[in-house]
């Protein structure tokens, strides 16, 4: 059974870059689209974007070009980088597979604060 | 972007009740809609995909229907473990979006 696990710093300073990794176990990272989603405290879910291998990406225009995603097939991981963060980027960040978003990771809280 | 309206935002019900949640979209999305369950501190979980297909291992008391712009999600007989927040999610085109969520609470 495939499982996903997010990891990365829980605290990022304003204007810096948020970096997270999603580790995939129980299956190969190839042949699927991989999504990042976030949920700010007390708010709804926002799709950040997806990556397919290192061939195709699609990012939410609301994030205004601050997003970069990559895949490391040797480690069965994919990553998210979000630049120039502000307090509005404080959220629980999730990774999930494919169009059905199945499965999801448990999520990791990232706080943007000086 | 396609707008999604999920209702109600919260719902108070008792064990054994039948509950229905609706999701409307501003444009036709065919059947490209999923339903997820989210409990605090846990990974969200896919329950229904392509509007009406029950994910493997999900109890049959959960069901979904609809196509085009109007979708419904039903729990036929609430169980204690069903109290959670439920989200619809469309994937017909990017950017993918979610409904606002329905928090299902114990009456």
Interface residues (C-beta under 8 A of the other chain):
Chain A: X4 X35 X44 X45 X46 X47 X58 X60 X61 X62 X94 X96 X99 X100 X101 X102 X103 X104 X105 X106 X107
Chain B: X32 X34 X36 X41 X42 X43 X44 X45 X46 X49 X55 X87 X89 X91 X94 X95 X96 X97 X98 X99 X100 X101
